[in-house]
Amino acid sequence: MYSRTRAQAFGPEVKRRIMLGTYVLSAGYYDAYYLKAQQARTLILRDYDQAFAHVDVVAIADEPDAGGAHR
């Protein structure tokens, strides 16, 4: 039952990503992909920690052309 409902819940793209992730972690690509992603994540977290050490809020635009004409 579990595998049947899981198969129905995920679309083809999600299934592809799950399979690729499983392959990457099991086929010796740990250092090349997963470890590099974890290192990048750590660097991003450090940047945010440093930013919030000096301020309470970080405000960024949520659109690439903030203030532009609406279409």
C-alpha positions as CSV (number, residue, x, y, z in Angstrom):
1,M,0.0,0.0,0.0
2,Y,2.8,2.5,0.9
3,S,4.6,2.1,-2.4
4,R,1.3,2.3,-4.4
5,T,0.3,5.6,-2.7
6,R,3.8,7.1,-2.9
7,A,3.9,6.3,-6.6
8,Q,0.6,8.2,-7.1
9,A,1.7,11.1,-5.0
10,F,4.8,12.0,-6.9
11,G,5.0,13.2,-10.5
12,P,7.7,12.1,-13.0
13,E,10.1,15.0,-12.2
14,V,10.0,14.3,-8.5
15,K,10.6,10.6,-9.0
16,R,13.6,11.5,-11.3
17,R,15.1,13.7,-8.6
18,I,14.6,11.1,-5.9
19,M,16.3,8.5,-8.0
20,L,19.2,10.8,-9.0
21,G,19.7,11.8,-5.4
22,T,19.8,8.1,-4.3
23,Y,22.3,7.3,-7.1
24,V,24.5,10.2,-6.3
25,L,24.7,9.4,-2.6
26,S,25.3,5.7,-3.2
27,A,27.5,5.6,-6.2
28,G,30.6,7.3,-4.8
29,Y,29.6,10.8,-5.8
30,Y,29.3,11.9,-2.2
31,D,32.4,14.1,-2.2
32,A,31.7,15.6,-5.6
33,Y,28.1,16.6,-5.0
34,Y,26.7,16.1,-1.5
35,L,29.8,17.3,0.4
36,K,30.2,20.4,-1.9
37,A,26.5,21.3,-1.3
38,Q,26.9,20.9,2.4
39,Q,30.0,23.2,2.3
40,A,28.1,25.8,0.3
41,R,25.2,25.6,2.8
42,T,27.6,26.2,5.7
43,L,29.0,29.2,3.9
44,I,25.6,30.7,3.4
45,L,24.6,30.1,7.0
46,R,27.8,31.9,8.1
47,D,27.0,34.9,5.9
48,Y,23.5,35.1,7.5
49,D,24.9,34.7,11.0
50,Q,27.3,37.6,10.3
51,A,24.6,39.7,8.8
52,F,22.2,39.2,11.7
53,A,25.0,39.9,14.2
54,H,24.8,43.6,13.2
55,V,21.1,44.0,12.2
56,D,17.7,42.6,13.2
57,V,16.2,42.4,9.7
58,V,17.5,41.8,6.2
59,A,15.2,43.1,3.5
60,I,15.6,42.1,-0.1
61,A,13.5,42.5,-3.3
62,D,11.2,39.6,-4.1
63,E,11.2,40.5,-7.8
64,P,14.1,41.0,-10.2
65,D,12.8,44.4,-11.3
66,A,11.3,45.9,-8.1
67,G,9.4,49.1,-8.9
68,G,9.0,48.3,-12.6
69,A,5.8,48.7,-14.6
70,H,3.3,45.9,-14.1
71,R,2.2,44.1,-17.2
